[in-house]
Amino acid sequence: RLALALVEEVGDYLGTALANAVEVLDPERIVIGGGVSGIGPPLLKAVRKSVFRRTQALPGRRLDIVFSELGINAGIVGASRLRTLHA
């Protein structure tokens, strides 16, 4: 029970930050990757709840919040690609 409460709290904090980005940038998709994605579906549910509670529903706005297909390896894969681009 305590672990799920902590996941919901973390999801709320992350969702608050992402909601601010949504209002400024109006993205169609947010992809969450890296170690935090290892928490799984409970985190994604909490983030979505937080983001949608804090953002305005605008006509035509589409927003999908998903985990990266790379999962916890997203950061390392991104870093390796960045390194090859600047080499």
Backbone torsions as a table, in degrees:
resi	resn	phi	psi	omega
1	ARG	NA	-43.5	179.8
2	LEU	-63.6	-42.7	179.9
3	ALA	-61.2	-43.5	178.8
4	LEU	-65.4	-35.9	177.0
5	ALA	-65.2	-39.1	177.6
6	LEU	-67.1	-39.9	177.5
7	VAL	-62.6	-42.1	178.2
8	GLU	-64.1	-37.7	178.7
9	GLU	-67.4	-44.7	177.2
10	VAL	-62.4	-43.0	178.1
11	GLY	-61.2	-36.2	178.4
12	ASP	-67.9	-43.3	178.0
13	TYR	-63.0	-47.0	179.0
14	LEU	-63.6	-41.2	178.4
15	GLY	-62.7	-36.2	177.5
16	THR	-62.8	-46.5	178.7
17	ALA	-63.2	-43.3	-179.4
18	LEU	-68.1	-34.2	177.7
19	ALA	-61.4	-39.8	176.8
20	ASN	-62.1	-42.9	178.3
21	ALA	-64.6	-38.2	178.7
22	VAL	-61.7	-44.0	-178.6
23	GLU	-66.2	-29.8	-179.1
24	VAL	-87.0	-44.4	-171.2
25	LEU	-100.0	-21.8	-178.5
26	ASP	51.3	55.0	179.4
27	PRO	-73.5	161.1	174.5
28	GLU	-92.2	-21.7	-178.1
29	ARG	-147.4	138.9	171.4
30	ILE	-117.4	128.1	-179.6
31	VAL	-112.6	122.3	179.7
32	ILE	-102.8	123.8	-179.1
33	GLY	-134.7	-173.1	179.3
34	GLY	81.0	-167.1	-174.7
35	GLY	-57.6	-36.3	-178.0
36	VAL	-63.3	-26.9	-179.7
37	SER	-69.3	-17.3	178.3
38	GLY	-67.2	-14.7	178.0
39	ILE	-66.5	-34.5	173.4
40	GLY	93.9	-162.8	-173.6
41	PRO	-53.0	-36.4	179.0
42	PRO	-60.9	-35.5	178.2
43	LEU	-69.1	-44.9	-179.6
44	LEU	-60.1	-41.1	178.3
45	LYS	-62.4	-44.1	-179.7
46	ALA	-66.8	-40.5	179.0
47	VAL	-64.0	-48.0	179.9
48	ARG	-58.7	-45.7	-179.8
49	LYS	-58.6	-45.8	-178.8
50	SER	-65.5	-46.2	-178.7
51	VAL	-62.7	-49.2	-175.6
52	PHE	-70.1	-25.4	175.7
53	ARG	-72.3	-29.0	-173.4
54	ARG	-101.4	-5.5	-178.3
55	THR	-109.3	153.7	178.5
56	GLN	-80.3	139.0	174.6
57	ALA	-84.0	104.8	-179.5
58	LEU	-102.2	145.7	177.6
59	PRO	-56.8	129.4	177.8
60	GLY	84.4	-7.7	180.0
61	ARG	-72.5	127.0	174.3
62	ARG	-119.6	133.3	178.4
63	LEU	-143.0	123.2	177.6
64	ASP	-118.0	131.1	177.6
65	ILE	-117.6	119.4	-173.8
66	VAL	-136.9	164.6	170.5
67	PHE	-85.6	147.7	175.6
68	SER	-63.9	143.7	175.6
69	GLU	-67.3	-20.1	178.6
70	LEU	-82.0	-11.2	177.5
71	GLY	57.9	-132.0	-175.9
72	ILE	-71.6	-10.0	179.8
73	ASN	-91.0	1.6	-175.2
74	ALA	-57.2	-44.7	-178.1
75	GLY	-64.3	-44.8	-178.1
76	ILE	-69.4	-37.7	177.3
77	VAL	-66.6	-43.0	177.7
78	GLY	-62.1	-42.0	179.0
79	ALA	-63.9	-39.9	-179.7
80	SER	-68.1	-35.4	177.8
81	ARG	-69.1	-39.9	179.0
82	LEU	-62.9	-41.5	179.4
83	ARG	-61.4	-41.2	-178.9
84	THR	-72.5	-27.1	178.0
85	LEU	-71.7	-31.0	-175.9
86	HIS	-101.5	4.7	-178.5
87	ALA	-82.6	NA	NA
